[in-house]
Amino acid sequence: MPNSLLPPRLTFEDAMTVHVLRAQGVIFSELTRIFGANPARFHEILCGNLYPGSWDAAVDRLATGQIWHPEIARLIERLGPQKVFEALKSSSPRKKQFQRELKRLRRSAPIRSQ
């Protein structure tokens, strides 16, 4: 007998959808409503720790015009495919990781006196 108290497990396609929705500014509480999952899972997805490659797969699918989730269909209907695709492309987890690493390195760099 399955335990109905356990939250549903996120799939790879759910992770792809999370990337697209966050790129459009959907907040974690709304993602929780849509997927019924712990917000920490969304953070893991967005950082690339959970379902690595999901961002790349989402970019590839949107580039070919594929729609895999009803929320994606609603976004495309409301905003248009190009706007959704451009927002996703600009939200690369690698770019965010690079910016965090650069910030960390700047903080740890020795201060030069003149």
C-alpha positions, 0 to 999 in steps of 0.5 A: 500500500503506497504511502500518500503522505510521501511527496511525489518524486520529481522526474527528469522532465519535471526538472526540465520544466522547473528550469523553464518556469524559473527562467520565467520568474516563477517562484518556489512556492508556485513550483511547490504547488505545481509539483508538490515537492520540497523547495530544496529539490528545486534548488538542487535542480537549478544548481545542477546537482539533481538531474544534471543535464536537464537544463541542456535537454530543456534547451534542446527540446524548446529549440525543436518546438517540443512541449512536454508539460502543460505549464510549458504549453501555457507559457508558450501560448501566453508569451510565445516560443521565442521569448520562453526560449530566450529566457531559458537560454539566459538562465544557464546553471553554468553561468550562475555557477561561474558567477558564484565562483568568480565572486568567491575568488574576488573575496579571497584575493589578497588586497594590493596596497599601492 
